[in-house]
Amino acid sequence: MSICSRIFAACSLVLLTSAGAFGASVFPGVVRTSAGEADFTIELTPEEYAAVKAEPRAILYVARNDRRLSSGKGGAGRGWQKCKYHMEGQTIKLRLPVKDEIQRTLIMYVPPVEKKRGVKGTTIFTAAFYPVDDDLFRRFPLKGDFHSHSSESDGKYDPETVGAHGRKAGLDFLALTDHYQLAPSVTLLKNFERFSLSSYLLLPGEEFHSKPTVLHSVAIGHSRGVNDWSNAHVEEFEQEVKAAGKIFEDQGLNKFELYATACAEVLYNKAREFGARLVIFSHPYNRPGHRFNAPPAHVDALLKRRNFDAIELGYGLQNRTVFTTLAKLRDEAREGRFYPVVGVSDAHDTSTRLGYSCTIAFAPTPDLDGIADAVKNDFSVVGRLAEKDGAIFLGNFRLVNFAYFLHEFYFPRHDEICRRQGETILKWLETREAEKLHDTKQELEKQQQELNEYQQKFWAH
């Protein structure tokens, strides 16, 4: 039973904003609560270091949050406690308790010279770290997209360019899911092998349909095209659809709705038969032409049957589709039906839309099986990163809080390195000159080493 869906039942969404910054950084940024205490290093920018050295009255505080730090006088408000520290070069060294799974924010604060009402001090920097329990510490936070398109169907760019745009957008994984075909994603995987970019997972994928039905769904990780099979075995397909229709005969569907729902049943089964790790019900409440693309009765039947692994909640920048789906899932949860959800872009112009709507999967292993495990077992969150007033994350309370911390303090540098990798690949794709591939691979390797070192510093190993 999905914890994420229980949030929908209670209609409790965590809607917070965070600015993110390349200022002072705490290493490690993520530590185990089981350690009890941990040593930290705060790396300062030259400007921050100069400000600290120039101001002897500067005080380092840590947020109490749930008030479980050691007792004593606080300062800067009752929610803060002074920290003992020492300087080593351009860094600050300190040791703090890490017993509770909650963000700990640090500020270097200069109090006002005169203590008068309305007179405020100055904050030199803000930084943070996050203790987590072992089950979460062992997981990999992978940001990605399960739904995108290339020029092999109705997208703007060729598959390799789509793959490069995904990395440029800061994604750790991307599924190319062209309509009716698996082959473009397989070609993308093969062609990207030349770059030896092991930290970027390109997943086999397909958005499958069955004319003249309204089914839109995505299969991830299969080895044979779902629509390749249905198009090559029309008679067998229709026979299986006829048999599957008996499952839904008592649900009050009209002839069209019954046929569409039976088609979905057959194609979902085929996707799994062909090895799909994830079968995702795509944008069930999309509204092309001022109407729902799929009849609500058809969607209701698929939800009741639940022969899929997850539902798309994020759909590009279309908030109406997102929150209509969310409202439906809330109603379903009231009836005891819970569903994992994923965020996707459904990007057709991948140069501008990838990375705005995504999934962060807290995977036990950094591969497709780990990502699928995270989605199915409620260890993932939906990210809406292009909102005007700040990012929105949707999921269970524990992971949403951790995702906001990562969005502000981990992903900015991660994304900046990924952006450079994507740009390096795009530059080579402009000419595809074989003699320049060696230099491209060297540059990618250098950038990958930078990413590896950053991740090793951020997680306390």
LUMLUM-771540 format. One record per residue (C-alpha): x negated, y negated, z; residue in one letter. Coordinates in Angstrom, 3 decimals. Layout:
<kegus>
       xx       yy       zz res
        X        Y        Z   A
...
</kegus>
This chain:
<kegus>
       xx       yy       zz res
    0.000    0.000    0.000   M
   -1.552   -3.266   -1.137   S
   -2.423   -5.754    1.608   I
   -2.535   -8.388   -1.124   C
    1.119   -7.781   -1.876   S
    2.077   -8.168    1.771   R
    1.000  -11.770    1.373   I
    3.585  -12.117   -1.364   F
    6.219  -10.608    0.933   A
    5.567  -13.267    3.509   A
    5.063  -15.876    0.775   C
    1.889  -17.041    2.519   S
   -0.632  -18.410    0.034   L
   -3.998  -19.793    1.003   V
   -4.363  -22.995   -1.019   L
   -7.589  -24.735   -0.048   L
  -10.087  -26.912   -1.851   T
  -13.840  -27.020   -1.720   S
  -16.302  -29.249   -3.484   A
  -19.366  -27.038   -3.816   G
  -22.808  -28.630   -3.951   A
  -26.496  -28.136   -4.635   F
  -27.609  -29.607   -1.324   G
  -29.007  -27.939    1.775   A
  -28.759  -24.151    1.561   S
  -28.715  -21.591    4.370   V
  -30.564  -18.315    3.839   F
  -29.366  -15.741    4.350   P
  -25.903  -16.970    3.476   G
  -24.184  -13.662    4.266   V
  -25.143  -11.567    7.306   V
  -23.808   -8.526    9.142   R
  -21.703   -9.137   12.239   T
  -23.202   -5.949   13.651   S
  -26.562   -7.746   13.947   A
  -25.219   -9.829   16.845   G
  -27.716  -12.627   16.169   E
  -29.637  -13.672   13.077   A
  -32.493  -15.955   12.080   D
  -31.679  -18.586    9.463   F
  -33.631  -20.923    7.223   T
  -32.046  -24.125    5.934   I
  -33.766  -25.271    2.770   E
  -33.485  -29.048    2.344   L
  -33.668  -31.225   -0.723   T
  -36.470  -33.831   -0.664   P
  -33.895  -36.530    0.057   E
  -32.372  -34.594    2.965   E
  -35.794  -33.786    4.392   Y
  -36.787  -37.458    4.271   A
  -33.549  -38.466    5.979   A
  -34.022  -35.940    8.789   V
  -37.635  -36.979    9.389   K
  -36.703  -40.670    9.357   A
  -33.905  -40.309   11.912   E
  -34.984  -39.032   15.356   P
  -31.383  -39.198   16.608   R
  -30.205  -36.590   14.086   A
  -28.434  -33.639   15.716   I
  -27.706  -30.239   14.165   L
  -24.247  -28.884   14.973   Y
  -22.495  -25.610   14.186   V
  -18.719  -25.335   13.947   A
  -17.193  -23.333   16.769   R
  -14.208  -22.261   14.639   N
  -12.605  -19.657   16.891   D
  -14.492  -21.012   19.960   R
  -16.506  -17.842   20.504   R
  -19.941  -19.408   20.527   L
  -21.637  -19.726   23.880   S
  -20.052  -22.252   26.216   S
  -21.602  -25.652   26.784   G
  -21.219  -29.256   25.844   K
  -20.299  -29.775   22.241   G
  -20.597  -33.212   20.733   G
  -19.303  -34.660   17.464   A
  -15.889  -33.436   18.588   G
  -14.978  -30.447   20.715   R
  -15.078  -28.110   17.719   G
  -18.864  -28.470   17.339   W
  -21.820  -27.232   19.324   Q
  -25.436  -28.412   19.271   K
  -28.071  -26.071   17.829   C
  -31.689  -25.651   18.827   K
  -34.017  -25.606   15.831   Y
  -37.537  -26.381   14.677   H
  -38.970  -27.652   11.411   M
  -41.343  -25.676    9.201   E
  -42.404  -27.763    6.261   G
  -39.294  -28.831    4.369   Q
  -37.095  -26.247    6.081   T
  -35.185  -25.871    9.340   I
  -35.477  -22.659   11.341   K
  -32.888  -21.534   13.897   L
  -31.240  -18.478   15.447   R
  -27.479  -18.157   15.953   L
  -24.887  -15.563   17.038   P
  -23.093  -13.778   14.185   V
  -20.565  -11.647   16.028   K
  -17.349  -12.726   14.278   D
  -16.304  -12.516   10.631   E
  -15.684  -16.181    9.877   I
  -17.440  -19.030    8.069   Q
  -19.919  -20.960   10.214   R
  -20.487  -24.505    9.010   T
  -23.598  -26.480    9.967   L
  -23.919  -30.256    9.807   I
  -26.859  -32.537   10.444   M
  -25.238  -35.579   12.017   Y
  -26.516  -38.993   13.081   V
  -24.223  -40.526   15.733   P
  -23.405  -44.252   15.560   P
  -25.658  -46.599   17.492   V
  -22.667  -48.135   19.248   E
  -19.893  -45.943   20.573   K
  -16.876  -47.934   19.493   K
  -13.473  -46.813   18.299   R
  -13.465  -46.524   14.515   G
  -17.268  -46.544   14.204   V
  -18.490  -43.332   12.598   K
  -21.877  -41.722   12.320   G
  -23.592  -40.345    9.221   T
  -23.748  -36.762    7.962   T
  -27.091  -35.962    6.310   I
  -26.038  -32.539    5.019   F
  -23.458  -29.797    5.354   T
  -24.251  -26.113    4.866   A
  -22.745  -22.786    5.905   A
  -23.230  -19.055    6.380   F
  -20.732  -16.205    6.698   Y
  -21.033  -13.142    8.953   P
  -19.073  -10.154    7.612   V
  -18.360   -6.660    8.859   D
  -20.310   -3.791    7.342   D
  -17.520   -2.609    5.019   D
  -17.496   -5.980    3.237   L
  -21.244   -6.581    3.452   F
  -21.888   -3.417    1.435   R
  -19.720   -4.636   -1.462   R
  -20.792   -6.672   -4.499   F
  -18.791   -9.852   -5.281   P
  -18.408   -9.611   -9.056   L
  -16.575  -12.381  -10.916   K
  -15.015  -11.438  -14.223   G
  -12.208  -11.357  -16.762   D
  -10.205   -8.345  -17.965   F
   -8.533  -10.005  -20.977   H
  -10.127  -11.900  -23.892   S
   -9.983  -11.956  -27.687   H
  -12.356  -12.301  -30.631   S
  -11.973  -13.023  -34.343   S
  -11.481   -9.291  -34.826   E
   -7.862   -9.974  -33.832   S
   -6.578  -13.513  -33.196   D
   -9.504  -15.089  -31.335   G
  -11.787  -17.890  -32.546   K
  -15.252  -16.328  -32.272   Y
  -16.976  -13.083  -33.228   D
  -17.394  -10.489  -30.441   P
  -21.041  -11.298  -29.633   E
  -20.291  -14.993  -29.292   T
  -17.402  -14.135  -26.983   V
  -19.794  -12.073  -24.861   G
  -22.279  -14.958  -24.676   A
  -19.517  -17.408  -23.704   H
  -18.530  -15.067  -20.885   G
  -22.011  -15.161  -19.396   R
  -22.227  -18.914  -19.910   K
  -19.002  -19.228  -17.898   A
  -20.653  -17.476  -14.923   G
  -18.980  -14.089  -15.338   L
  -20.509  -10.875  -14.034   D
  -18.166   -8.742  -16.148   F
  -16.002   -9.241  -19.225   L
  -13.632   -7.043  -21.172   A
  -13.045   -7.897  -24.824   L
   -9.463   -6.747  -25.433   T
   -8.528   -7.396  -29.028   D
   -5.004   -6.539  -30.125   H
   -4.394   -2.947  -31.273   Y
   -8.073   -1.962  -31.278   Q
  -10.832   -0.733  -28.996   L
  -13.631   -0.863  -31.594   A
  -14.629   -4.562  -31.240   P
  -15.391   -4.143  -27.537   S
  -17.458   -1.020  -28.219   V
  -19.404   -2.880  -30.907   T
  -19.999   -5.743  -28.484   L
  -21.418   -3.375  -25.868   L
  -23.746   -1.783  -28.408   K
  -24.965   -5.090  -29.839   N
  -25.604   -6.607  -26.416   F
  -27.952   -3.750  -25.537   E
  -30.636   -5.670  -27.440   R
  -30.693   -8.266  -24.638   F
  -31.264   -5.773  -21.773   S
  -29.042   -7.860  -19.491   L
  -28.229   -5.258  -16.844   S
  -26.420   -7.615  -14.440   S
  -23.760   -8.538  -17.008   Y
  -21.170   -5.787  -17.475   L
  -19.325   -5.688  -20.786   L
  -16.355   -3.350  -20.503   L
  -14.610   -1.334  -23.225   P
  -11.126   -2.759  -23.593   G
   -8.018   -3.061  -25.746   E
   -4.711   -4.903  -25.601   E
   -2.268   -2.303  -26.828   F
    1.269   -2.699  -28.177   H
    3.884   -0.703  -30.010   S
    5.900   -2.354  -32.745   K
    8.646   -3.430  -32.600   P
    8.520   -3.485  -28.803   T
    7.399   -6.346  -26.600   V
    4.805   -4.351  -24.662   L
    1.558   -6.179  -23.862   H
   -0.864   -4.200  -21.696   S
   -4.601   -3.828  -21.349   V
   -6.650   -0.651  -20.998   A
  -10.196   -0.853  -19.617   I
  -12.920    1.772  -19.873   G
  -11.332    4.270  -22.275   H
  -13.199    6.003  -25.093   S
  -10.438    6.264  -27.715   R
   -8.116    3.541  -28.975   G
   -4.548    3.774  -27.684   V
   -3.093    2.137  -30.778   N
   -5.470    4.094  -33.016   D
   -3.706    7.179  -31.709   W
   -0.143    5.818  -31.964   S
   -0.730    4.561  -35.510   N
   -2.299    7.830  -36.663   A
    0.287   10.090  -34.987   H
    3.584    8.320  -35.586   V
    5.779   11.436  -35.483   E
    4.167   12.751  -32.300   E
    4.409    9.316  -30.738   F
    8.114    9.013  -31.476   E
    8.771   12.488  -30.075   Q
    7.012   11.584  -26.834   E
    8.907    8.282  -26.661   V
   12.198   10.127  -27.047   K
   11.270   12.491  -24.207   A
   10.065    9.624  -21.986   A
   13.322    7.770  -22.524   G
   15.106   10.323  -20.360   K
   13.194    9.011  -17.340   I
   14.924    5.622  -17.678   F
   18.420    6.605  -18.873   E
   20.076    5.781  -15.535   D
   18.684    2.222  -15.283   Q
   21.326    0.438  -17.369   G
   18.955   -0.499  -20.209   L
   20.245   -1.298  -23.666   N
   18.872    0.570  -26.666   K
   16.030   -1.872  -27.319   F
   15.014   -2.087  -23.653   E
   15.091    1.691  -23.287   L
   12.880    2.190  -26.336   Y
   10.418   -0.458  -25.195   A
   10.155    1.017  -21.709   T
    9.698    4.554  -23.017   A
    6.937    3.312  -25.332   C
    5.133    1.832  -22.361   A
    5.371    5.125  -20.473   E
    3.813    7.047  -23.368   V
    1.047    4.535  -24.052   L
    0.132    4.167  -20.367   Y
   -0.244    7.949  -20.180   N
   -2.360    7.997  -23.325   K
   -4.648    5.276  -22.009   A
   -5.371    7.392  -18.951   R
   -5.767   10.522  -21.056   E
   -8.436    8.672  -23.042   F
  -10.323    7.768  -19.858   G
   -9.069    4.274  -18.933   A
  -10.271    3.269  -15.460   R
   -7.678    0.500  -15.326   L
   -4.311    0.043  -17.015   V
   -3.049   -3.513  -16.553   I
    0.486   -4.782  -17.217   F
   -0.171   -8.059  -19.060   S
    1.576  -11.415  -18.452   H
    5.048   -9.943  -17.767   P
    6.698  -13.363  -17.591   Y
    5.033  -15.160  -20.490   N
    7.459  -17.545  -22.249   R
    6.748  -18.008  -25.974   P
    9.513  -19.811  -27.810   G
   11.297  -20.977  -24.611   H
   12.181  -17.447  -23.521   R
   10.597  -14.505  -21.751   F
    8.613  -12.435  -24.231   N
    9.730   -9.245  -22.487   A
   13.379   -8.751  -21.440   P
   13.597   -8.920  -17.628   P
   15.385   -5.547  -17.499   A
   12.449   -3.958  -19.333   H
    9.983   -5.552  -16.883   V
   12.081   -4.402  -13.919   D
   12.016   -0.823  -15.195   A
    8.222   -0.897  -15.604   L
    7.776   -2.341  -12.109   L
    9.992    0.336  -10.608   K
    8.133    3.085  -12.476   R
    4.701    1.568  -11.729   R
    2.747    3.627  -14.202   N
   -0.037    1.021  -14.278   F
   -2.837    0.026  -11.917   D
   -2.426   -3.753  -11.686   A
   -0.449   -6.743  -12.941   I
   -1.933   -9.859  -14.511   E
   -1.261  -12.819  -12.261   L
   -3.628  -15.377  -13.729   G
   -2.863  -16.162  -17.372   Y
   -5.068  -18.894  -18.773   G
   -3.921  -22.303  -17.605   L
   -0.195  -21.480  -17.619   Q
    0.839  -22.020  -14.022   N
    4.500  -21.381  -14.815   R
    3.708  -17.831  -15.899   T
    1.470  -17.296  -12.883   V
    3.886  -18.493  -10.234   F
    6.952  -16.916  -11.846   T
    5.116  -13.600  -11.637   T
    4.157  -14.358   -8.056   L
    7.781  -15.067   -7.152   A
    8.843  -11.745   -8.674   K
    6.162   -9.860   -6.746   L
    7.394  -11.492   -3.548   R
   10.892  -10.171   -4.264   D
    9.488   -6.726   -5.058   E
    7.536   -6.682   -1.791   A
   10.745   -7.356    0.130   R
   12.017   -4.087   -1.329   E
    8.862   -2.240   -0.264   G
    7.126   -2.212   -3.673   R
    3.561   -3.523   -3.742   F
    1.225   -4.073   -6.690   Y
   -2.452   -4.977   -7.096   P
   -2.962   -8.139   -9.143   V
   -5.807   -9.447  -11.309   V
   -6.689  -12.861  -12.708   G
   -7.437  -13.159  -16.423   V
   -7.840  -15.888  -19.015   S
   -6.382  -14.137  -22.093   D
   -8.847  -16.461  -23.801   A
   -8.674  -16.867  -27.556   H
  -10.956  -19.928  -27.628   D
  -13.582  -18.448  -25.331   T
  -15.831  -21.517  -25.479   S
  -13.396  -23.500  -23.319   T
  -11.147  -21.051  -21.442   R
  -13.357  -18.320  -20.025   L
  -14.085  -18.669  -16.306   G
  -11.021  -20.776  -15.492   Y
   -8.843  -17.860  -14.445   S
  -10.655  -14.777  -13.189   C
  -10.892  -11.886  -10.764   T
  -13.472  -11.562   -8.010   I
  -13.845   -7.849   -7.336   A
  -15.619   -6.852   -4.121   F
  -16.944   -3.655   -5.622   A
  -18.626   -0.775   -3.727   P
  -20.913   -0.305   -6.748   T
  -21.851   -2.870   -9.421   P
  -20.271   -0.969  -12.306   D
  -16.899   -0.295  -13.922   L
  -15.968    2.414  -11.423   D
  -16.729    0.041   -8.553   G
  -14.681   -2.762  -10.108   I
  -11.725   -0.441  -10.699   A
  -11.974    0.819   -7.116   D
  -11.879   -2.766   -5.803   A
   -8.781   -3.653   -7.829   V
   -6.849   -0.502   -6.929   K
   -7.694   -0.703   -3.224   N
   -6.987   -4.407   -2.614   D
  -10.627   -5.495   -2.486   F
  -10.223   -8.205   -5.111   S
   -8.784  -11.713   -5.366   V
   -7.352  -13.811   -8.178   V
   -9.233  -17.035   -8.857   G
   -7.762  -20.157  -10.464   R
  -10.867  -22.304  -10.869   L
   -9.657  -25.081  -13.166   A
   -7.064  -26.642  -10.890   E
   -7.250  -30.439  -10.657   K
   -7.282  -30.512   -6.860   D
   -9.730  -27.641   -6.355   G
   -9.944  -23.888   -6.776   A
   -7.078  -21.615   -5.767   I
   -7.644  -18.043   -4.623   F
   -4.822  -15.554   -4.139   L
   -5.126  -12.267   -2.290   G
   -5.323  -10.962    1.230   N
   -6.286  -13.440    3.943   F
   -9.659  -11.910    4.730   R
  -10.951  -11.899    1.162   L
   -9.480  -15.288    0.259   V
  -11.455  -16.907    3.071   N
  -14.645  -15.180    1.981   F
  -13.998  -16.092   -1.669   A
  -13.722  -19.785   -0.806   Y
  -17.058  -19.629    0.994   F
  -18.698  -17.889   -1.989   L
  -17.130  -20.366   -4.405   H
  -18.651  -23.282   -2.520   E
  -21.986  -21.905   -1.346   F
  -22.957  -18.882   -3.492   Y
  -21.448  -19.096   -6.952   F
  -22.672  -22.602   -7.950   P
  -26.316  -21.470   -8.238   R
  -25.271  -18.060   -9.538   H
  -23.179  -19.728  -12.242   D
  -25.935  -22.169  -13.175   E
  -28.357  -19.303  -13.851   I
  -25.682  -17.384  -15.779   C
  -24.955  -20.523  -17.812   R
  -28.589  -20.687  -18.908   R
  -28.526  -17.002  -19.844   Q
  -25.417  -17.514  -21.949   G
  -26.960  -20.512  -23.678   E
  -30.123  -18.525  -24.384   T
  -28.053  -15.823  -26.103   I
  -25.947  -18.361  -28.030   L
  -29.107  -20.030  -29.303   K
  -30.380  -16.726  -30.700   W
  -26.983  -15.920  -32.225   L
  -27.140  -19.131  -34.271   E
  -29.814  -17.575  -36.510   T
  -30.040  -13.921  -35.352   R
  -33.664  -13.924  -36.454   E
  -35.314  -10.640  -35.457   A
  -38.713  -12.257  -34.926   E
  -37.229  -14.547  -32.251   K
  -35.542  -11.755  -30.294   L
  -38.678  -10.984  -28.270   H
  -38.902  -14.547  -26.969   D
  -35.173  -14.526  -26.223   T
  -35.486  -11.337  -24.184   K
  -38.433  -12.755  -22.259   Q
  -36.452  -15.859  -21.370   E
  -33.460  -13.746  -20.287   L
  -35.744  -11.564  -18.163   E
  -37.186  -14.638  -16.472   K
  -33.698  -15.964  -15.735   Q
  -32.611  -12.550  -14.464   Q
  -35.546  -12.434  -12.069   Q
  -34.495  -15.840  -10.756   E
  -30.963  -14.533  -10.181   L
  -32.236  -11.380   -8.468   N
  -34.413  -13.391   -6.092   E
  -31.553  -15.737   -5.245   Y
  -29.228  -12.835   -4.474   Q
  -31.852  -11.144   -2.315   Q
  -32.228  -14.335   -0.296   K
  -28.504  -14.917    0.059   F
  -27.697  -11.463    1.446   W
  -29.515  -10.449    4.640   A
  -31.072   -7.103    3.763   H
</kegus>
